[in-house]
Amino acid sequence: MQRLLHFEPIQYIQGEAPFMGERFRVTPDVLIPRPETAELVQLVVDELQGMERGEAPLRLLDIGTGSGCIAVMLARLLPRAVVEAWDVSAEALAVAFDNASRMGCRVDFKERDVLTYTPSPGEMGRYAAVVSNPPYICRHEAQQMERNVLDWEPELALFVPDDDPLRFYRRIAMLSRGLLRQGGGLYFEINRAYGSEVTELLRSLEYRDVNLLHDLQGNPRMVKGVV
């Protein structure tokens, strides 16, 4: 009760959070999984299920994995896929690895800073899909945020500078032009305030079939593009 009175999220107190019918271990090193992210995972699964039955392995990449909820559920729901996940935080990767191990899912976790990483030639054209729920909250938005988020969840996974709200979208979209195989898809969860900006960014980078999709609350929440 004392911890609740200090606005600590119940998920951190209990050490776990529900996500897509599973219970994921969470600590203050990772974001608490949200229902909107489950919608992103389901979108990817729905679009790739038929492709998974092909002869070549379906390679998927989750950038900024945090608790591993996206990568682990992709591995769970697309069991023939080869899933890789990156994060800049070693502490977050330890939580994600634990979640994958507890659920019997094989995910290749790697510590990488997407803002500075240069892919190797062997990674080019490797992935059928790149999925990301990157940091997207501008600093000025902190004034309207609840204390249970602002005081407890990791700033590294939440915020981007006010003068560059698309920092991670731009970098990931540029990298994914090379990482994705022909016909591969880039899937983003987005800040609902920047739906049109993210779609225009992908179009400017010559992604095809760019779509802005809404979540169950009616908010613009996901953007998809194809190389």
N, C-alpha and C positions, 0 to 999 in steps of 0.2 A: 504493500500500500504506500509506503514511503517513496518508493521508486516511481509509482504512478503519479504521486503528488508532485514529483519533480519533472513531470511530463515525459518520462521515459516510455517509449512505445511498448505496448504489451508484448509485441513479438520479440523484442530484445530481452525482455524480462523472462519470457518463456523459452527463449533460445531457438524458436522456430516460427515459421510463417506458412500458411496454406497457399498453394499455387497449383492450379489445374488438377486438383484432387490429390496432390502429394503434400508432404510437409517438409519444407526446406529449412535447414539450419541457417540462422542469421545471427550476425554480430554487428556492432557499430562500424565494422570495416566494410559492410556492404549495404546497399539499399534494400529496403523491404520490398519484395515483389508485389506489383500492383495488378489488378484485374485487367487493365488496359494492355499490359504486356502479354498477358495470356491471349488476348485477341490477336496480337502480332504473331505469336507462335502458331496459333490455329490457322491464320492466313497462310503462313509458309507451309505448314503441313498439308493443308487442303490443296495447295497448288503443286506440291512436289510429290505427293503420294504415288501418282501414276509413273513419274519418272524414276522412282526408287526401284522399280521392278526391272530396269534395264540391266544390261550386262556390266557396264562400267560402274564402279562405285560412285555414289552420289556424295560429293564432298561439300560440306557446309561449314561456314565460318561465322562465329559470333564475336563481334568486336565490342569490348567493354563488358565482359561477362558478369562481373560482380559476384553475386551468389551462385551463378551458374544456372539460374532458372531457365533461361532461354536454351542454352546449349544442352542441358540435361534433358529437358522435355523434347527437344528435337531428336536427341538420341533415343529417347524412350518411345516416341511416336513414329519415328522413321528408323526402325532397328537395323536396316541394311545400309544406312547412310554412315559416312565417315565424318565425324563432327570434331571441329577444332575451335578453340576459344582463346581469345587474347584479353589480357588486362594489364594495366600499368602497375597495379598494386599487388605485391606478393602476399599481403595479408588477405586480400579478397580471393586470390587464387587458391589459397589454402582452404578457405571456406567452400569454394566451388568444387575443389577436388574431393573434399569430404562428402559433399552432397552427391556427386556422381558415384562415389564409392558406395555410399549407403544405399543408393537406388539401383546398383548393379549396372550402371551405364558407362560405357567407354567414351571418354572425351579427352582429346589431346589439348591440355592447357599450356599456354605459353605466356611468359611475362614480356609484354611488348608495349611500348609507348607509340600509339598509332600516329601521333603528331610528328614523330621523328623517324619512324621505322621505314627502311627501304626494302621492299620485298626482293627475295632472291629470284634468279631466273626460273628455278624449279617451281616457284609459287605462281608464276604468271599463267593465266588461263586455267587455273586448277579447280576453281570452285563453281558449283552450280548455283549457289546462293550465298550472299553475304547479308547478315542480319545484325542490326545494331539498335540499341536503346542508349544513345550516348548522353553525356551531360547536356542539358538544354535550358536550364533556368537562368535567366539574366539576374545579375546582382540586385538590380532595383526591385525585382519581384520578391525579394526576401522580406520586404516590409509587410507583405500580405500573407506570409506563410505562417502556419501553425508552429508552436514551439516544439511539439513532439517531432516535427521534421527538422526544423532549423537547428535545434539544440543537440540533436542526437544523430541524425543520418550524415554520412560522410560528405563533406563539402566537395571533395575531389570528384564525386560521382554526380553531383547536383548542378554545379554552377559553371557558367561561361561568362566572359566579360560583356558588359553592356554594349561595348562598341564592336563586338564580333560574335553575335549570337549563333551564327552558322559555322563557327570554327570547326567543330567535329564533323558536321555534315559535309562540309566542303572537302576536308582532308580524306574522309572515308570514301566519299563519292569519287574523288580523284584516284585513290589507290585501287578502288574496286573496278575501275575501267580496265586495269591490267590484271587484277586477280581473278575476275570472273571469266568463265569460258563463254564462247559465243552463245547468245540466248539465255545466259545466266541472269538472275534477278538480284537486285539490291533492295532490301526491305528495311525501312526506318520506322521507329517510333519517334514522334515529333512533339515539340511544344505547339499546342493548338494555335498559338498566336502567329506562327510562322509557316503555316501550311502552304500558302502561295509562294513564299520565298524559297522554300525547299524544293517545291515542284519546278520552279523556274531555274533553280541551281542545277537540277538534274537535266533539264532540257538543254541548258547552256553547255553541259558536258556531253551532249549528244546521246543521252539515254533515250530509249524508245518506250512507247506505251507507258508513259509516266502517269500514275494515278494517285489522287489524294483520297484516302478512305476515312470514314468516320467510325468512332467507337460506339458502343451500345448506348452511351449518353448523348449521342448526336454531335460530339465534338470532333473536329478534324484531328486525327491521331496517328495515321500511318501513311507513308508514302512509299510507293513501289516504282521501280524503273528497271528496264531490261537493256543489256548491252547488245 
